[in-house]
């Protein structure tokens, strides 16, 4: 039986996935929320809005705005 990610995560569900290798499934409503958030994020990126950890460094480098090329590489590592 799959653990369904639906906004109600419990310790028991985490244990099933982490220790018992239960498969994980996204609830359709969760998928829609993810799509909405992604669209919002992409819109903000197009408008060159500065967002911590998205197009800036993190920690001591939080005030450093990254180039589009740096953003692409940076997002792979965080």
C-alpha distances in whole Angstrom, upper triangle without the diagonal:
4,7,9,13,15,18,17,16,16,17,14,11,14,14,10,11,14,14,11,11,7,7,9,10,13,14,17,19,18,19,23,23,23,25,28,28,29,31,33,33,34,37,38,38,41,43,43,42,42,38,38,35,35,39,40,40,38,40,44,43,42,45,45,44,43,44,41,41,40,38,36,36,36,32,31,32,30
4,6,9,12,15,14,13,14,15,13,10,12,13,9,9,13,14,11,10,6,5,5,6,10,11,14,16,15,16,19,20,19,22,24,24,25,28,29,29,31,33,34,35,37,39,39,38,38,35,34,32,31,35,37,36,35,37,40,40,39,42,42,41,39,40,38,38,37,34,32,33,32,29,27,28,27
4,6,9,12,11,9,10,12,10,6,9,10,8,7,11,13,11,10,7,6,5,6,8,10,13,15,13,15,18,18,18,20,23,22,23,26,27,27,29,32,32,33,35,37,37,36,35,32,31,29,29,33,34,34,32,34,38,37,36,39,39,38,37,38,36,36,35,32,31,31,30,27,26,27,25
4,6,9,9,9,11,13,12,9,11,13,11,10,14,16,15,13,10,9,6,5,6,6,10,11,10,11,14,15,15,17,19,20,21,23,24,25,27,29,30,30,33,35,35,34,33,30,30,28,28,31,33,33,32,33,37,37,35,38,38,37,36,37,35,35,34,31,30,31,30,26,26,27,25
4,6,7,7,10,13,13,9,10,14,13,11,14,17,16,15,12,11,7,6,5,6,9,10,7,10,12,12,12,15,17,16,18,20,21,21,24,26,26,27,30,31,32,30,30,26,26,25,24,28,29,30,28,30,34,33,31,34,35,33,32,34,32,32,31,28,27,28,27,23,23,24,22
4,6,7,11,14,14,11,13,16,15,15,17,20,19,18,15,14,11,9,7,5,8,7,6,9,11,10,12,14,15,16,17,20,21,21,24,25,26,27,30,31,32,30,30,27,27,25,25,29,30,31,29,31,35,34,32,35,36,34,34,35,33,34,33,30,29,30,29,25,26,27,24
4,6,10,13,14,12,13,16,16,16,18,21,21,20,17,16,13,12,10,9,11,9,7,11,12,10,12,15,15,15,17,20,20,20,23,25,25,26,29,30,30,28,28,25,24,24,23,27,28,29,27,29,32,32,30,33,33,32,32,34,32,33,32,29,28,30,28,24,25,26,23
4,6,10,11,9,11,14,14,14,17,19,19,19,16,16,13,13,12,11,14,12,11,14,16,14,15,19,19,18,21,23,23,24,27,28,28,30,32,33,34,31,31,27,27,26,26,30,31,31,29,30,34,34,32,35,36,35,35,37,35,36,35,31,31,32,30,27,28,28,25
4,7,8,6,7,11,11,11,13,16,16,16,14,14,12,12,12,12,16,15,12,15,18,16,16,20,20,19,21,24,24,24,27,29,29,30,33,34,34,32,31,27,26,25,25,29,30,30,27,28,32,33,31,34,35,34,34,36,34,35,33,30,30,31,28,25,26,25,23
4,5,5,6,9,10,11,12,14,15,16,14,15,13,15,15,15,19,18,16,19,21,20,20,23,24,23,25,28,28,28,30,32,32,33,36,37,37,35,34,30,29,27,28,32,32,32,29,30,34,34,33,36,37,37,36,39,37,38,36,33,33,33,31,28,28,27,25
4,5,5,6,9,10,10,12,13,14,14,15,14,16,17,18,22,21,19,22,24,22,22,26,27,25,27,30,30,29,32,35,34,35,38,39,38,36,35,31,29,28,29,33,33,32,29,29,33,34,33,36,37,37,37,39,38,38,36,33,33,33,31,28,28,27,24
4,5,5,6,9,10,10,11,13,11,14,13,15,17,18,22,22,20,22,25,24,24,27,28,27,29,32,32,32,34,37,36,37,40,41,41,39,38,34,32,30,32,35,36,35,32,33,36,37,36,39,40,40,39,42,40,40,38,36,35,35,33,30,30,29,27
4,5,5,6,9,10,10,11,9,11,10,12,13,14,18,18,16,19,22,21,20,24,25,24,25,29,29,29,31,34,34,34,37,39,38,36,35,32,30,29,29,33,34,33,31,32,35,36,34,38,38,38,37,39,37,38,36,33,32,32,31,28,27,27,24
4,5,5,6,8,9,10,9,11,10,13,14,16,20,20,17,19,22,21,20,23,25,24,25,28,28,27,30,33,32,33,36,37,37,35,33,30,28,26,27,31,31,30,28,29,32,33,32,35,36,35,35,37,35,35,33,31,30,30,28,25,24,24,21
4,5,5,5,7,9,9,12,12,15,17,19,23,23,21,22,26,25,24,27,29,27,28,32,32,31,33,36,36,36,39,41,40,38,37,33,31,29,30,34,34,33,30,31,35,35,34,38,38,38,37,39,38,38,36,34,33,32,30,28,27,26,24
4,6,6,5,6,6,9,10,13,15,17,21,22,20,21,25,24,23,26,28,27,28,31,32,31,34,36,36,37,39,41,41,39,38,34,33,31,31,35,36,35,32,33,37,37,36,40,40,40,39,40,39,38,37,34,33,33,31,29,27,27,25
4,6,6,5,5,7,7,11,13,16,19,21,18,19,23,22,21,24,26,25,25,29,30,29,31,34,34,33,36,38,38,36,35,32,30,28,28,32,33,32,30,31,34,35,34,37,37,37,35,37,35,35,33,31,30,29,28,25,24,23,22
4,6,6,8,10,10,14,16,19,22,23,21,22,25,24,23,26,28,26,27,30,31,30,31,35,34,34,37,39,38,37,35,31,30,27,28,31,32,30,28,29,33,33,32,36,36,36,35,36,35,34,33,30,29,28,27,24,23,22,21
4,6,8,11,13,16,19,22,25,26,24,25,28,28,26,29,32,30,30,34,35,33,35,38,38,38,41,43,42,40,39,35,33,31,32,35,35,34,32,32,36,36,36,40,39,40,38,40,39,38,36,34,33,32,30,28,26,25,24
4,6,9,11,15,18,20,24,25,23,24,28,28,26,29,32,31,31,34,35,34,36,39,39,39,42,44,43,42,41,37,35,33,33,37,38,36,34,35,39,39,38,42,42,42,40,42,40,39,38,36,34,33,32,30,28,27,26
4,6,9,13,16,18,22,24,21,22,25,25,24,26,29,28,28,31,33,32,33,36,37,36,39,41,41,40,38,35,34,31,31,34,35,34,32,34,37,37,37,40,40,39,38,39,37,36,35,33,31,30,30,27,25,25,24
4,7,10,13,15,19,21,19,19,23,23,22,25,27,27,27,30,31,31,32,35,36,36,38,40,40,39,38,35,34,31,31,35,36,35,33,35,38,38,37,41,40,40,38,39,37,37,36,33,32,31,31,28,26,26,25
4,7,10,13,16,18,16,16,20,21,19,22,24,24,24,27,29,28,29,32,33,33,35,38,38,37,36,33,32,29,29,33,34,34,32,34,38,37,36,39,39,38,36,37,35,34,34,31,29,29,29,25,24,25,24
4,7,10,13,15,12,13,17,17,16,18,21,20,21,24,25,25,26,29,30,30,32,34,35,33,33,30,29,27,26,30,31,31,30,32,35,35,33,37,36,35,34,35,32,32,31,29,27,27,27,23,22,23,22
4,6,9,12,10,10,14,14,14,16,18,19,19,22,23,23,25,27,28,29,31,33,34,33,32,29,29,27,26,30,32,32,31,33,37,36,34,37,37,35,34,35,32,32,32,29,27,28,27,24,23,24,23
4,6,8,6,6,10,11,10,12,15,15,16,18,20,20,22,24,25,26,28,30,31,29,30,27,27,25,24,27,29,30,29,31,35,34,32,35,35,33,32,33,30,31,30,27,25,27,26,22,22,24,22
4,5,5,6,9,10,11,13,15,16,17,19,20,21,23,25,26,27,29,31,32,30,31,28,28,27,26,29,31,32,31,34,37,36,34,37,37,35,34,35,32,33,33,29,28,30,29,25,25,27,25
4,5,5,6,9,10,11,13,14,15,17,19,20,21,23,25,26,27,29,30,29,30,28,29,27,26,29,32,33,32,35,38,37,35,37,37,35,34,34,31,32,33,29,28,30,29,25,26,28,26
4,5,5,6,9,10,11,12,14,15,17,18,20,21,23,24,26,27,29,27,28,26,27,26,25,28,30,32,31,33,37,35,33,35,36,34,33,33,31,32,32,29,28,30,29,25,26,28,26
4,5,5,6,9,10,11,12,14,15,16,18,20,21,22,24,26,27,26,26,23,24,23,22,25,27,28,27,30,33,32,30,32,32,31,30,31,28,30,29,26,25,27,26,22,23,24,22
4,5,5,6,9,10,10,12,14,15,16,18,20,21,23,25,26,25,26,23,24,23,21,24,27,28,27,30,34,32,30,32,32,30,29,29,26,28,28,24,23,25,24,21,21,23,22
4,5,5,6,9,10,11,12,14,15,17,19,20,21,23,25,24,25,22,24,23,21,24,27,29,28,31,34,33,30,32,32,30,29,29,26,28,28,25,24,26,26,22,23,25,23
4,5,5,6,9,10,11,12,14,15,17,18,20,21,23,21,22,20,21,20,19,22,24,26,25,28,31,30,27,29,30,27,27,28,25,27,27,23,23,25,24,20,22,24,21
4,5,5,6,9,10,10,12,14,15,16,18,20,21,20,21,18,19,18,16,19,22,23,23,26,29,28,25,27,27,25,24,25,22,24,24,20,19,22,21,17,18,20,18
4,5,5,6,9,10,10,12,14,15,16,18,20,19,21,18,20,19,17,20,23,25,25,28,31,29,26,28,28,25,24,24,21,23,24,20,19,22,21,18,19,22,20
4,5,5,6,9,10,11,12,14,15,17,19,18,19,17,19,19,17,19,22,24,25,27,30,29,26,27,27,25,24,25,22,24,24,21,20,23,22,19,21,23,21
4,5,5,6,9,10,11,12,14,15,17,15,16,14,16,15,13,16,19,21,21,24,27,25,22,24,24,22,21,22,20,22,22,18,18,21,19,16,18,20,18
4,5,5,6,9,10,10,12,14,15,15,16,14,16,15,12,15,18,20,20,24,26,24,22,23,23,20,19,20,17,19,19,15,15,18,17,14,16,18,17
4,5,5,6,9,10,11,12,14,14,16,15,17,17,14,16,19,22,23,26,28,26,24,25,24,21,20,20,17,20,21,17,17,20,20,17,19,21,20
4,6,5,6,9,10,11,13,11,13,12,15,16,13,14,17,20,21,24,26,24,21,22,22,19,19,20,17,20,20,17,17,21,20,17,20,22,20
4,5,5,6,9,10,11,10,11,9,12,12,9,11,14,17,18,21,23,21,18,19,19,16,16,16,14,17,17,13,14,17,16,13,16,18,16
4,5,5,6,9,10,10,12,11,14,14,10,11,15,18,19,23,25,22,20,21,20,16,15,15,12,15,16,12,13,16,16,13,16,19,18
4,5,5,6,9,9,12,12,15,16,13,13,16,20,21,25,26,24,21,21,21,17,17,17,14,18,18,15,16,19,19,17,20,22,21
4,5,5,6,5,8,8,12,13,10,10,13,17,18,21,23,20,18,18,17,14,15,15,13,17,17,14,15,19,17,16,19,21,19
4,5,5,6,8,8,12,12,9,8,11,15,17,20,22,19,17,17,16,12,12,11,9,13,13,10,12,15,14,13,17,19,17
4,5,8,11,12,15,16,12,11,15,18,21,24,25,22,20,19,18,14,14,13,10,14,15,13,14,17,17,16,19,22,21
4,5,9,11,15,16,13,12,15,18,21,24,25,22,19,18,18,14,14,14,13,16,17,15,17,20,19,18,22,24,23
4,6,9,12,14,11,9,11,15,18,21,21,18,16,15,14,10,11,11,10,14,14,12,14,17,17,16,20,21,20
4,6,10,12,10,9,10,14,16,19,20,17,14,13,13,10,12,13,12,16,16,13,16,19,17,16,20,21,20
4,7,9,8,6,7,11,12,15,16,13,10,10,10,7,9,11,12,15,14,12,15,17,15,15,18,19,17
4,6,5,6,6,10,10,13,15,13,9,10,11,9,10,13,13,16,14,11,14,16,13,13,16,17,14
4,6,7,5,7,7,9,12,10,6,8,10,9,10,14,14,16,14,11,14,15,12,12,16,15,12
4,6,5,6,6,9,11,10,7,10,10,10,10,13,13,15,12,9,12,12,9,9,12,11,9
4,6,8,9,13,15,12,10,12,11,9,9,11,10,12,10,7,9,11,8,7,11,12,10
4,7,9,13,14,11,9,10,9,6,5,8,8,10,8,6,9,11,9,9,13,13,12
4,7,10,11,7,6,7,5,4,5,9,10,12,9,8,11,12,9,10,14,13,12
4,7,8,5,5,7,6,7,7,11,12,13,10,9,12,12,8,10,13,12,11
4,6,5,4,8,8,10,11,14,16,16,13,12,15,14,10,11,14,12,10
4,5,5,9,10,13,14,18,19,20,16,16,18,17,14,15,17,15,12
4,6,8,9,12,14,17,20,20,17,17,20,18,15,17,19,17,15
4,5,5,9,10,14,16,17,13,13,17,16,12,15,17,15,14
4,6,8,10,14,16,17,14,13,17,16,13,14,17,16,14
4,6,10,13,16,17,14,14,18,18,15,17,20,19,17
4,6,10,13,14,11,11,15,15,12,15,18,17,16
4,7,10,12,9,9,13,14,12,13,17,17,16
4,7,8,6,6,9,10,9,11,14,14,14
4,5,5,6,9,10,10,12,15,16,16
4,5,5,6,9,10,11,13,15,16
4,5,5,7,9,10,12,13,15
4,5,5,6,8,10,11,12
4,6,5,6,9,10,11
4,6,6,7,9,11
4,6,5,7,9
4,5,5,7
4,5,6
4,6
4
